[in-house]
Amino acid sequence: RVDQLKYDVQHLQTALRNFQHRRYVREQQERQREELLARTFTTNDSDTTIPIDETLQFNESLQNAHRGMDDLIGSGTNILQGLRDQRVTLKGTHRKILDVANMLG
């Protein structure tokens, strides 16, 4: 059980690092977008291309973040369910021990 918890902590830390990295990239892209929107273009400006590839990568990153958060929530749900099951088992064991103690006096 300890190994499982260590694995879960490691998994959650990795997910957090990935989430922080994606957040940093997203903030950087937002800054770049704001700079682009604030920029004034003149006629015959050669730097007026639209970065379609970056937009697609941004969309993929958002989808990956969404999937990662779903996995994180699912993992947390499984951990909580396991703890609930353990509580029920321990309560049953506790009751049996009390019954045996009462029978023995």
Sequence and secondary structure as in RCSB ss.txt:
>XXXX:A:sequence
RVDQLKYDVQHLQTALRNFQHRRYVREQQERQREELLARTFTTNDSDTTIPIDETLQFNESLQNAHRGMDDLIGS
GTNILQGLRDQRVTLKGTHRKILDVANMLG
>XXXX:A:secstr
 HHHHHHHHHHHHHHHHHHHHHHHHHHHHHHHHHHHHH    TT S     HHHHHHHHHHHHHHHHHHHHHHHH
HHHHHHHHHHHHHHHHHHHHHHHHHHHHH 
